[in-house]
Amino acid sequence: MTILIVIGAVTTFLGIAGLGYCIREAMRIRTGGMSPEESKVKLRGLVAVNMAAVGVAFLGLAMVVAGVIL
């Protein structure tokens, strides 16, 4: 079950990296000097990426927990 823990940890790290990407992009969009309408559209598109990153991190943590329990 060690392999499940390792794969889960890597998956969790990828999800957290995705969250970091979302934070960086949101800050870039907010300070980019765009019109409010443009920035709203771009931030709404970033919500899907954010939810996917949270999902990947959750699945990774679930794999780690399953590996520890088994």
N, CA, C and O atoms as CSV, one atom per row, in Angstrom:
chain,resi,resn,atom,element,x,y,z
A,1,MET,N,N,0.796,-1.194,0.000
A,1,MET,CA,C,0.000,0.000,0.000
A,1,MET,C,C,0.848,1.272,0.000
A,1,MET,O,O,0.334,2.388,-0.074
A,2,THR,N,N,2.140,1.070,0.084
A,2,THR,CA,C,3.033,2.214,0.041
A,2,THR,C,C,2.916,2.954,-1.288
A,2,THR,O,O,2.996,4.182,-1.336
A,3,ILE,N,N,2.727,2.199,-2.356
A,3,ILE,CA,C,2.625,2.835,-3.667
A,3,ILE,C,C,1.381,3.717,-3.748
A,3,ILE,O,O,1.404,4.763,-4.396
A,4,LEU,N,N,0.293,3.300,-3.093
A,4,LEU,CA,C,-0.927,4.111,-3.081
A,4,LEU,C,C,-0.696,5.426,-2.343
A,4,LEU,O,O,-1.198,6.474,-2.751
A,5,ILE,N,N,0.059,5.363,-1.265
A,5,ILE,CA,C,0.373,6.580,-0.507
A,5,ILE,C,C,1.231,7.520,-1.348
A,5,ILE,O,O,1.000,8.729,-1.364
A,6,VAL,N,N,2.206,6.972,-2.037
A,6,VAL,CA,C,3.091,7.808,-2.861
A,6,VAL,C,C,2.324,8.442,-4.019
A,6,VAL,O,O,2.475,9.632,-4.295
A,7,ILE,N,N,1.501,7.637,-4.693
A,7,ILE,CA,C,0.711,8.178,-5.803
A,7,ILE,C,C,-0.258,9.235,-5.287
A,7,ILE,O,O,-0.455,10.263,-5.935
A,8,GLY,N,N,-0.860,8.994,-4.137
A,8,GLY,CA,C,-1.767,9.969,-3.549
A,8,GLY,C,C,-1.069,11.262,-3.184
A,8,GLY,O,O,-1.615,12.348,-3.380
A,9,ALA,N,N,0.149,11.146,-2.649
A,9,ALA,CA,C,0.901,12.350,-2.290
A,9,ALA,C,C,1.259,13.162,-3.527
A,9,ALA,O,O,1.180,14.391,-3.509
A,10,VAL,N,N,1.648,12.493,-4.587
A,10,VAL,CA,C,1.980,13.202,-5.833
A,10,VAL,C,C,0.727,13.865,-6.410
A,10,VAL,O,O,0.784,15.001,-6.881
A,11,THR,N,N,-0.398,13.157,-6.374
A,11,THR,CA,C,-1.649,13.712,-6.878
A,11,THR,C,C,-2.071,14.936,-6.055
A,11,THR,O,O,-2.526,15.939,-6.604
A,12,THR,N,N,-1.914,14.837,-4.738
A,12,THR,CA,C,-2.236,15.971,-3.872
A,12,THR,C,C,-1.347,17.164,-4.189
A,12,THR,O,O,-1.818,18.300,-4.241
A,13,PHE,N,N,-0.074,16.908,-4.399
A,13,PHE,CA,C,0.842,17.993,-4.750
A,13,PHE,C,C,0.440,18.652,-6.064
A,13,PHE,O,O,0.524,19.873,-6.194
A,14,LEU,N,N,0.004,17.859,-7.037
A,14,LEU,CA,C,-0.443,18.435,-8.312
A,14,LEU,C,C,-1.675,19.311,-8.118
A,14,LEU,O,O,-1.795,20.366,-8.740
A,15,GLY,N,N,-2.590,18.873,-7.257
A,15,GLY,CA,C,-3.774,19.679,-6.968
A,15,GLY,C,C,-3.417,20.988,-6.290
A,15,GLY,O,O,-3.980,22.034,-6.610
A,16,ILE,N,N,-2.480,20.930,-5.350
A,16,ILE,CA,C,-2.052,22.151,-4.662
A,16,ILE,C,C,-1.314,23.075,-5.628
A,16,ILE,O,O,-1.447,24.296,-5.544
A,17,ALA,N,N,-0.545,22.503,-6.537
A,17,ALA,CA,C,0.109,23.326,-7.549
A,17,ALA,C,C,-0.922,24.010,-8.444
A,17,ALA,O,O,-0.737,25.158,-8.847
A,18,GLY,N,N,-2.005,23.302,-8.753
A,18,GLY,CA,C,-3.091,23.907,-9.527
A,18,GLY,C,C,-3.746,25.054,-8.783
A,18,GLY,O,O,-4.116,26.060,-9.389
A,19,LEU,N,N,-3.893,24.913,-7.477
A,19,LEU,CA,C,-4.442,26.007,-6.676
A,19,LEU,C,C,-3.497,27.205,-6.683
A,19,LEU,O,O,-3.944,28.350,-6.744
A,20,GLY,N,N,-2.206,26.946,-6.621
A,20,GLY,CA,C,-1.234,28.035,-6.711
A,20,GLY,C,C,-1.318,28.749,-8.046
A,20,GLY,O,O,-1.207,29.973,-8.114
A,21,TYR,N,N,-1.515,27.977,-9.108
A,21,TYR,CA,C,-1.690,28.576,-10.438
A,21,TYR,C,C,-2.915,29.477,-10.461
A,21,TYR,O,O,-2.874,30.575,-11.016
A,22,CYS,N,N,-4.009,29.012,-9.858
A,22,CYS,CA,C,-5.245,29.816,-9.833
A,22,CYS,C,C,-5.033,31.119,-9.081
A,22,CYS,O,O,-5.494,32.174,-9.517
A,23,ILE,N,N,-4.343,31.050,-7.964
A,23,ILE,CA,C,-4.080,32.257,-7.183
A,23,ILE,C,C,-3.235,33.237,-7.988
A,23,ILE,O,O,-3.522,34.434,-8.026
A,24,ARG,N,N,-2.193,32.722,-8.631
A,24,ARG,CA,C,-1.307,33.585,-9.411
A,24,ARG,C,C,-2.044,34.227,-10.585
A,24,ARG,O,O,-1.873,35.415,-10.856
A,25,GLU,N,N,-2.859,33.442,-11.275
A,25,GLU,CA,C,-3.608,33.983,-12.408
A,25,GLU,C,C,-4.655,34.997,-11.955
A,25,GLU,O,O,-4.857,36.012,-12.622
A,26,ALA,N,N,-5.316,34.738,-10.838
A,26,ALA,CA,C,-6.317,35.684,-10.348
A,26,ALA,C,C,-5.659,37.015,-9.976
A,26,ALA,O,O,-6.210,38.078,-10.260
A,27,MET,N,N,-4.501,36.962,-9.353
A,27,MET,CA,C,-3.798,38.202,-9.016
A,27,MET,C,C,-3.361,38.939,-10.279
A,27,MET,O,O,-3.414,40.167,-10.336
A,28,ARG,N,N,-2.929,38.185,-11.289
A,28,ARG,CA,C,-2.521,38.804,-12.553
A,28,ARG,C,C,-3.720,39.453,-13.241
A,28,ARG,O,O,-3.600,40.539,-13.809
A,29,ILE,N,N,-4.859,38.796,-13.190
A,29,ILE,CA,C,-6.060,39.351,-13.825
A,29,ILE,C,C,-6.515,40.607,-13.092
A,29,ILE,O,O,-6.889,41.594,-13.725
A,30,ARG,N,N,-6.486,40.577,-11.777
A,30,ARG,CA,C,-6.961,41.733,-11.008
A,30,ARG,C,C,-6.065,42.945,-11.159
A,30,ARG,O,O,-6.556,44.074,-11.161
A,31,THR,N,N,-4.767,42.740,-11.287
A,31,THR,CA,C,-3.846,43.869,-11.408
A,31,THR,C,C,-3.483,44.158,-12.861
A,31,THR,O,O,-2.598,44.972,-13.124
A,32,GLY,N,N,-4.155,43.503,-13.809
A,32,GLY,CA,C,-3.821,43.645,-15.221
A,32,GLY,C,C,-4.324,44.914,-15.865
A,32,GLY,O,O,-3.920,45.223,-16.986
A,33,GLY,N,N,-5.175,45.650,-15.214
A,33,GLY,CA,C,-5.679,46.878,-15.799
A,33,GLY,C,C,-6.742,46.656,-16.853
A,33,GLY,O,O,-6.942,47.507,-17.719
A,34,MET,N,N,-7.429,45.520,-16.793
A,34,MET,CA,C,-8.501,45.251,-17.753
A,34,MET,C,C,-9.786,45.927,-17.286
A,34,MET,O,O,-9.899,46.394,-16.152
A,35,SER,N,N,-10.732,45.960,-18.191
A,35,SER,CA,C,-12.046,46.495,-17.802
A,35,SER,C,C,-12.709,45.492,-16.849
A,35,SER,O,O,-12.383,44.306,-16.870
A,36,PRO,N,N,-13.634,45.970,-16.019
A,36,PRO,CA,C,-14.300,45.059,-15.071
A,36,PRO,C,C,-15.034,43.898,-15.750
A,36,PRO,O,O,-15.097,42.802,-15.194
A,37,GLU,N,N,-15.580,44.124,-16.925
A,37,GLU,CA,C,-16.291,43.059,-17.626
A,37,GLU,C,C,-15.326,41.974,-18.087
A,37,GLU,O,O,-15.603,40.783,-17.951
A,38,GLU,N,N,-14.187,42.401,-18.636
A,38,GLU,CA,C,-13.186,41.435,-19.083
A,38,GLU,C,C,-12.649,40.614,-17.924
A,38,GLU,O,O,-12.508,39.395,-18.026
A,39,SER,N,N,-12.353,41.283,-16.832
A,39,SER,CA,C,-11.799,40.558,-15.695
A,39,SER,C,C,-12.820,39.600,-15.099
A,39,SER,O,O,-12.445,38.526,-14.629
A,40,LYS,N,N,-14.105,39.960,-15.107
A,40,LYS,CA,C,-15.142,39.049,-14.618
A,40,LYS,C,C,-15.200,37.793,-15.467
A,40,LYS,O,O,-15.311,36.687,-14.937
A,41,VAL,N,N,-15.127,37.956,-16.774
A,41,VAL,CA,C,-15.186,36.808,-17.682
A,41,VAL,C,C,-13.996,35.892,-17.438
A,41,VAL,O,O,-14.153,34.673,-17.370
A,42,LYS,N,N,-12.817,36.465,-17.306
A,42,LYS,CA,C,-11.621,35.646,-17.096
A,42,LYS,C,C,-11.640,34.966,-15.734
A,42,LYS,O,O,-11.224,33.813,-15.611
A,43,LEU,N,N,-12.115,35.663,-14.715
A,43,LEU,CA,C,-12.186,35.061,-13.383
A,43,LEU,C,C,-13.229,33.944,-13.340
A,43,LEU,O,O,-13.037,32.948,-12.644
A,44,ARG,N,N,-14.318,34.099,-14.069
A,44,ARG,CA,C,-15.323,33.023,-14.134
A,44,ARG,C,C,-14.752,31.791,-14.808
A,44,ARG,O,O,-15.062,30.668,-14.411
A,45,GLY,N,N,-13.929,31.983,-15.813
A,45,GLY,CA,C,-13.276,30.842,-16.449
A,45,GLY,C,C,-12.281,30.160,-15.532
A,45,GLY,O,O,-12.060,28.952,-15.626
A,46,LEU,N,N,-11.689,30.932,-14.654
A,46,LEU,CA,C,-10.703,30.391,-13.722
A,46,LEU,C,C,-11.364,29.570,-12.617
A,46,LEU,O,O,-10.706,28.756,-11.969
A,47,VAL,N,N,-12.654,29.779,-12.400
A,47,VAL,CA,C,-13.369,29.021,-11.369
A,47,VAL,C,C,-13.370,27.530,-11.710
A,47,VAL,O,O,-13.241,26.700,-10.810
A,48,ALA,N,N,-13.510,27.179,-12.970
A,48,ALA,CA,C,-13.504,25.766,-13.374
A,48,ALA,C,C,-12.145,25.131,-13.090
A,48,ALA,O,O,-12.073,23.998,-12.615
A,49,VAL,N,N,-11.088,25.848,-13.377
A,49,VAL,CA,C,-9.747,25.339,-13.094
A,49,VAL,C,C,-9.556,25.173,-11.593
A,49,VAL,O,O,-8.957,24.199,-11.139
A,50,ASN,N,N,-10.066,26.128,-10.828
A,50,ASN,CA,C,-9.954,26.066,-9.382
A,50,ASN,C,C,-10.679,24.839,-8.827
A,50,ASN,O,O,-10.138,24.132,-7.976
A,51,MET,N,N,-11.889,24.586,-9.299
A,51,MET,CA,C,-12.648,23.434,-8.821
A,51,MET,C,C,-11.976,22.125,-9.221
A,51,MET,O,O,-11.984,21.165,-8.451
A,52,ALA,N,N,-11.401,22.081,-10.404
A,52,ALA,CA,C,-10.681,20.877,-10.824
A,52,ALA,C,C,-9.461,20.643,-9.936
A,52,ALA,O,O,-9.179,19.503,-9.568
A,53,ALA,N,N,-8.739,21.699,-9.589
A,53,ALA,CA,C,-7.573,21.561,-8.733
A,53,ALA,C,C,-7.963,21.081,-7.337
A,53,ALA,O,O,-7.271,20.253,-6.745
A,54,VAL,N,N,-9.064,21.597,-6.817
A,54,VAL,CA,C,-9.545,21.146,-5.511
A,54,VAL,C,C,-9.940,19.672,-5.584
A,54,VAL,O,O,-9.652,18.907,-4.664
A,55,GLY,N,N,-10.588,19.278,-6.656
A,55,GLY,CA,C,-10.970,17.880,-6.830
A,55,GLY,C,C,-9.776,16.945,-6.902
A,55,GLY,O,O,-9.786,15.870,-6.301
A,56,VAL,N,N,-8.748,17.349,-7.635
A,56,VAL,CA,C,-7.538,16.530,-7.743
A,56,VAL,C,C,-6.856,16.413,-6.387
A,56,VAL,O,O,-6.413,15.328,-6.011
A,57,ALA,N,N,-6.766,17.504,-5.656
A,57,ALA,CA,C,-6.162,17.464,-4.325
A,57,ALA,C,C,-6.971,16.564,-3.398
A,57,ALA,O,O,-6.399,15.814,-2.606
A,58,PHE,N,N,-8.295,16.632,-3.492
A,58,PHE,CA,C,-9.146,15.782,-2.663
A,58,PHE,C,C,-8.931,14.308,-2.987
A,58,PHE,O,O,-8.806,13.485,-2.080
A,59,LEU,N,N,-8.888,13.973,-4.270
A,59,LEU,CA,C,-8.672,12.578,-4.650
A,59,LEU,C,C,-7.313,12.074,-4.168
A,59,LEU,O,O,-7.185,10.929,-3.734
A,60,GLY,N,N,-6.314,12.926,-4.246
A,60,GLY,CA,C,-4.997,12.545,-3.751
A,60,GLY,C,C,-5.001,12.281,-2.255
A,60,GLY,O,O,-4.419,11.302,-1.788
A,61,LEU,N,N,-5.654,13.153,-1.511
A,61,LEU,CA,C,-5.743,12.936,-0.066
A,61,LEU,C,C,-6.537,11.684,0.257
A,61,LEU,O,O,-6.206,10.966,1.201
A,62,ALA,N,N,-7.585,11.411,-0.517
A,62,ALA,CA,C,-8.358,10.192,-0.310
A,62,ALA,C,C,-7.497,8.952,-0.565
A,62,ALA,O,O,-7.618,7.958,0.151
A,63,MET,N,N,-6.636,9.005,-1.573
A,63,MET,CA,C,-5.734,7.877,-1.834
A,63,MET,C,C,-4.747,7.679,-0.695
A,63,MET,O,O,-4.454,6.547,-0.311
A,64,VAL,N,N,-4.236,8.773,-0.156
A,64,VAL,CA,C,-3.314,8.665,0.964
A,64,VAL,C,C,-4.007,8.034,2.162
A,64,VAL,O,O,-3.447,7.147,2.806
A,65,VAL,N,N,-5.204,8.478,2.461
A,65,VAL,CA,C,-5.943,7.917,3.595
A,65,VAL,C,C,-6.250,6.448,3.370
A,65,VAL,O,O,-6.116,5.641,4.290
A,66,ALA,N,N,-6.660,6.087,2.156
A,66,ALA,CA,C,-6.939,4.685,1.853
A,66,ALA,C,C,-5.677,3.842,1.997
A,66,ALA,O,O,-5.730,2.723,2.508
A,67,GLY,N,N,-4.544,4.376,1.549
A,67,GLY,CA,C,-3.285,3.646,1.690
A,67,GLY,C,C,-2.872,3.452,3.127
A,67,GLY,O,O,-2.331,2.406,3.486
A,68,VAL,N,N,-3.123,4.453,3.958
A,68,VAL,CA,C,-2.775,4.342,5.384
A,68,VAL,C,C,-3.697,3.341,6.082
A,68,VAL,O,O,-3.251,2.553,6.916
A,69,ILE,N,N,-4.989,3.379,5.731
A,69,ILE,CA,C,-5.940,2.462,6.364
A,69,ILE,C,C,-5.673,1.014,5.958
A,69,ILE,O,O,-5.733,0.108,6.790
A,70,LEU,N,N,-5.382,0.805,4.689
A,70,LEU,CA,C,-5.139,-0.562,4.216
A,70,LEU,C,C,-3.775,-1.025,4.657
A,70,LEU,O,O,-3.379,-2.151,4.359
